[in-house]
Amino acid sequence: MNKTFGENIRLYRQQKGWTVKRFIEELGNNLSATYITKIEIHEEIPSPELTCKIEDIFGLKEQQLLKIAKKTKVKQYRKSLDEKYSVKLD
């Protein structure tokens, strides 16, 4: 699966048929809908603790989302360097 972290979160949430509000309730946290939007659309990577909790409520394998988060972060970093220095990194 080549989707980013946020795309995966949105996909898993939608597969459950959950609204953002319901997702927040399932997490049992005082997160805002704005923060969930940052995760799903703007590629905010939550803390490892929250990421593990998300894995739990979706019934995912341990560290599945953490690995995707790492790949997403590396991709963001490379894109940032490409834009800043106009250099393509392999």
N, C-alpha and C positions, 0 to 999 in steps of 0.2 A: 504494500500500500504506500503510494508516494504522496499522500496527503500531508499537509502540515498539521501541527499539533491542534491548532484551532479548528481546522476543517474536520479533524477526527472527533473532537469534542462535540461539535455541532451535529455531526452525523450520528454519533452514539446517542445523543440527547433526542434527536428527531426519531431515531429508530424505536426509542422507548415511548414516543408520543408525548414527551414532556415539553411543556413551555419552559421558558427561562425561569419563571417564578417557581414552577414545580421542581426544576433542577436545583435551584437554591434551597428549597425546602428539604429535598433529599440530602443535600450536603450538610444540612443542619447548622449552617453558618450564617452569619450576618453579612453575607456578600450582597453587593448591589447588582442590579441588572446591568448597569453600566460596566461593571468589572467583568461580568460574563461576556458582554459584547466585546470588550477589549481582548479577552481570551479567544473567542470564536472568530472574530473578524480582523482584529488588529494585531493578532499574534503575540499577545502578552503571554508570557510563560509564568504560571503560578509557582509558588514554592513547592519543593519536593513533597512536603507533607500534604499539601492540598492535592497535588497530582496523584499521590498514592490513595487519598480518600476518593478521588474521582474514579480511579481504577477499581476500587472496592465497590462503589455503588453501581458501576456498569458491569461488574463481574469479569473484569479483564485479568489477564495473566499479570503476575507481579512484574513490575518495571516495564511493561509494554509501553505505557504512555511516557515514562521517563526517557526511554530510548527515542521515541518520536520527538519529545521536547528537545533532546540534545541535537538531533538532526536538524530540527527547525531552527534552533539557535545558531548552529554552524552555518546554515544556509543564509540566515539573516546577516551574520557577520561577514560572510564572503560578499554578499550583495553590497553591503555598506562599504567594504574596502574597494570593490569594483567601481562603485559610484564616486567615492572620494578620490581615488587615484587613477581612475580611468584605465585600470589594468584588469585583465581577465585572469583569475586564478583557476587552476585545474583542480 
